[in-house]
Amino acid sequence: MYVRLIILMLFAFNFCFASKCLEEKRLNDIERAKGVQDLFGPNCSANGDYETIQCFYLGCYCVDVKTGESKSKTFSWGKKPYCVMRFIRQM
């Protein structure tokens, strides 16, 4: 009885408090395990936010660290863009 309650509590905690980045990464990992290819799995920081720079194949771009939304005009082929928080918030 107590074991089920603890498992339920852990599941609820993880579901309610998992970051968007970590959840997106987890879902992509599940799809990869099923054999789906060419999925973009976000890079997450230690605290669960998105990394400022996200890369997909040969291109990289700046994102909002909380939402993961791409910032316009920051996509760069073959090199990482210069992403400064002050710069990102002004866009």
Backbone as CSV, one residue per row, in Angstrom:
resi,resn,N_x,N_y,N_z,CA_x,CA_y,CA_z,C_x,C_y,C_z
1,MET,0.825,-1.194,0.000,0.000,0.000,0.000,0.871,1.261,0.000
2,TYR,1.830,1.317,0.939,2.688,2.494,1.030,3.591,2.622,-0.188
3,VAL,4.023,1.500,-0.725,4.888,1.534,-1.908,4.144,2.162,-3.080
4,ARG,2.902,1.777,-3.274,2.100,2.355,-4.355,1.904,3.855,-4.163
5,LEU,1.677,4.257,-2.940,1.499,5.675,-2.644,2.774,6.454,-2.949
6,ILE,3.906,5.911,-2.555,5.190,6.574,-2.810,5.442,6.678,-4.312
7,ILE,5.184,5.600,-5.041,5.371,5.624,-6.492,4.453,6.659,-7.134
8,LEU,3.217,6.703,-6.696,2.269,7.680,-7.225,2.728,9.105,-6.928
9,MET,3.224,9.342,-5.730,3.705,10.671,-5.354,4.912,11.072,-6.192
10,LEU,5.835,10.143,-6.413,7.011,10.440,-7.230,6.611,10.744,-8.669
11,PHE,5.684,9.968,-9.200,5.207,10.215,-10.557,4.550,11.593,-10.650
12,ALA,3.708,11.913,-9.696,3.016,13.204,-9.702,4.009,14.352,-9.582
13,PHE,5.009,14.205,-8.725,6.024,15.246,-8.558,6.773,15.450,-9.863
14,ASN,7.194,14.355,-10.478,7.941,14.445,-11.732,7.083,15.060,-12.830
15,PHE,5.818,14.679,-12.897,4.924,15.196,-13.920,4.669,16.690,-13.729
16,CYS,4.500,17.117,-12.504,4.169,18.514,-12.225,5.368,19.449,-12.316
17,PHE,6.543,18.947,-11.971,7.691,19.828,-11.848,8.799,19.587,-12.867
18,ALA,8.626,18.648,-13.763,9.640,18.420,-14.789,9.687,19.638,-15.705
19,SER,10.881,20.036,-16.077,11.011,21.194,-16.953,10.574,20.834,-18.366
20,LYS,10.218,21.837,-19.118,9.795,21.632,-20.501,10.924,20.999,-21.307
21,CYS,12.141,21.468,-21.105,13.287,20.942,-21.840,13.510,19.467,-21.530
22,LEU,13.535,19.126,-20.253,13.778,17.733,-19.873,12.657,16.817,-20.346
23,GLU,11.423,17.302,-20.322,10.301,16.500,-20.796,10.396,16.277,-22.304
24,GLU,10.738,17.322,-23.037,10.898,17.192,-24.489,12.022,16.209,-24.827
25,LYS,13.114,16.299,-24.088,14.243,15.388,-24.294,13.829,13.944,-23.981
26,ARG,13.082,13.755,-22.907,12.628,12.415,-22.519,11.728,11.810,-23.597
27,LEU,10.801,12.598,-24.115,9.899,12.107,-25.158,10.658,11.755,-26.439
28,ASN,11.658,12.558,-26.783,12.476,12.249,-27.960,13.279,10.977,-27.756
29,ASP,13.773,10.759,-26.554,14.517,9.529,-26.258,13.621,8.301,-26.427
30,ILE,12.364,8.415,-26.028,11.412,7.307,-26.196,11.205,7.020,-27.682
31,GLU,11.045,8.071,-28.476,10.846,7.890,-29.918,12.089,7.288,-30.579
32,ARG,13.276,7.726,-30.154,14.518,7.154,-30.699,14.618,5.670,-30.393
33,ALA,14.194,5.286,-29.191,14.226,3.872,-28.805,13.301,3.042,-29.693
34,LYS,12.277,3.680,-30.261,11.364,2.993,-31.177,11.912,2.945,-32.602
35,GLY,13.057,3.602,-32.825,13.673,3.591,-34.148,13.436,4.828,-34.987
36,VAL,12.753,5.830,-34.436,12.520,7.069,-35.179,13.852,7.803,-35.311
37,GLN,14.156,8.266,-36.523,15.421,8.953,-36.770,15.194,10.436,-36.999
38,ASP,16.286,11.176,-37.013,16.279,12.613,-37.294,15.432,13.424,-36.324
39,LEU,15.439,13.037,-35.073,14.745,13.821,-34.054,15.716,14.818,-33.445
40,PHE,15.236,16.001,-33.219,16.043,16.995,-32.530,15.737,16.899,-31.050
41,GLY,16.740,16.527,-30.264,16.589,16.494,-28.819,17.256,17.722,-28.243
42,PRO,16.544,18.529,-27.517,17.149,19.765,-27.016,18.282,19.487,-26.033
43,ASN,19.203,20.425,-25.962,20.259,20.369,-24.956,19.768,21.143,-23.743
44,CYS,19.747,20.475,-22.600,19.239,21.080,-21.370,20.388,21.348,-20.411
45,SER,20.278,22.424,-19.659,21.277,22.740,-18.638,21.005,21.903,-17.388
46,ALA,21.906,21.983,-16.439,21.789,21.193,-15.213,20.509,21.509,-14.435
47,ASN,20.024,22.750,-14.536,18.812,23.116,-13.797,17.529,22.851,-14.588
48,GLY,17.656,22.260,-15.789,16.482,21.905,-16.577,16.083,22.923,-17.621
49,ASP,16.731,24.080,-17.635,16.455,25.076,-18.674,17.073,24.618,-19.990
50,TYR,16.665,25.253,-21.066,17.295,25.010,-22.357,18.672,25.662,-22.361
51,GLU,19.631,25.033,-23.029,20.919,25.686,-23.247,20.669,26.860,-24.183
52,THR,21.426,27.935,-24.023,21.235,29.139,-24.820,21.389,28.872,-26.311
53,ILE,22.331,28.006,-26.677,22.564,27.661,-28.079,22.096,26.234,-28.321
54,GLN,21.244,26.065,-29.309,20.780,24.746,-29.731,21.297,24.506,-31.144
55,CYS,21.766,23.290,-31.406,22.293,22.959,-32.731,21.555,21.757,-33.302
56,PHE,21.370,21.778,-34.610,20.716,20.691,-35.329,21.505,20.476,-36.608
57,TYR,22.158,19.336,-36.705,23.070,19.040,-37.816,24.148,20.110,-37.883
58,LEU,24.221,20.884,-38.957,25.301,21.860,-39.111,24.904,23.280,-38.735
59,GLY,23.684,23.478,-38.275,23.226,24.816,-37.940,22.927,24.971,-36.461
60,CYS,23.170,26.162,-35.959,22.904,26.469,-34.547,22.117,27.775,-34.456
61,TYR,21.418,27.937,-33.350,20.613,29.134,-33.156,20.446,29.410,-31.665
62,CYS,20.084,30.637,-31.343,19.866,31.056,-29.961,18.410,30.798,-29.580
63,VAL,18.208,30.428,-28.318,16.849,30.205,-27.835,16.634,30.901,-26.499
64,ASP,15.377,31.103,-26.175,14.996,31.562,-24.845,15.211,30.383,-23.901
65,VAL,15.965,30.569,-22.830,16.333,29.448,-21.958,15.147,28.843,-21.223
66,LYS,14.075,29.582,-21.040,12.899,29.055,-20.336,11.920,28.353,-21.268
67,THR,11.703,28.917,-22.455,10.697,28.369,-23.364,11.275,27.497,-24.468
68,GLY,12.550,27.698,-24.795,13.166,26.963,-25.894,12.819,27.528,-27.255
69,GLU,12.108,28.651,-27.281,11.714,29.255,-28.553,12.916,29.894,-29.226
70,SER,13.017,29.660,-30.525,14.105,30.212,-31.323,13.993,31.728,-31.385
71,LYS,15.134,32.384,-31.292,15.171,33.838,-31.420,15.463,34.181,-32.873
72,SER,14.677,35.070,-33.422,14.799,35.384,-34.844,16.182,35.920,-35.195
73,LYS,16.581,35.626,-36.409,17.830,36.130,-36.988,19.075,35.654,-36.257
74,THR,19.016,34.521,-35.586,20.216,34.034,-34.901,20.728,32.730,-35.487
75,PHE,20.049,32.162,-36.498,20.484,30.892,-37.073,21.793,31.091,-37.818
76,SER,22.717,30.165,-37.612,24.035,30.269,-38.221,24.475,28.899,-38.719
77,TRP,24.860,28.802,-39.989,25.347,27.544,-40.557,26.831,27.375,-40.270
78,GLY,27.213,26.204,-39.799,28.617,25.850,-39.643,29.344,26.468,-38.467
79,LYS,28.703,27.319,-37.721,29.335,27.901,-36.533,28.249,28.270,-35.534
80,LYS,28.656,28.436,-34.311,27.687,28.792,-33.274,27.467,30.301,-33.263
81,PRO,26.221,30.729,-33.138,25.943,32.167,-33.080,26.367,32.746,-31.734
82,TYR,26.525,34.033,-31.711,26.874,34.729,-30.479,25.572,35.051,-29.747
83,CYS,25.322,34.351,-28.660,24.083,34.533,-27.902,24.404,35.144,-26.543
84,VAL,24.025,36.358,-26.380,24.191,37.044,-25.102,22.792,37.323,-24.581
85,MET,22.563,37.087,-23.315,21.219,37.245,-22.762,20.639,38.632,-23.047
86,ARG,21.437,39.668,-22.933,20.940,41.013,-23.196,20.489,41.116,-24.656
87,PHE,21.291,40.550,-25.546,20.978,40.554,-26.975,19.700,39.770,-27.244
88,ILE,19.574,38.620,-26.645,18.419,37.758,-26.872,17.138,38.432,-26.399
89,ARG,17.152,39.055,-25.266,15.928,39.659,-24.724,15.486,40.884,-25.515
90,GLN,16.406,41.513,-26.239,16.037,42.685,-27.022,15.379,42.309,-28.337
91,MET,15.525,41.075,-28.777,15.015,40.666,-30.092,13.528,40.437,-30.056
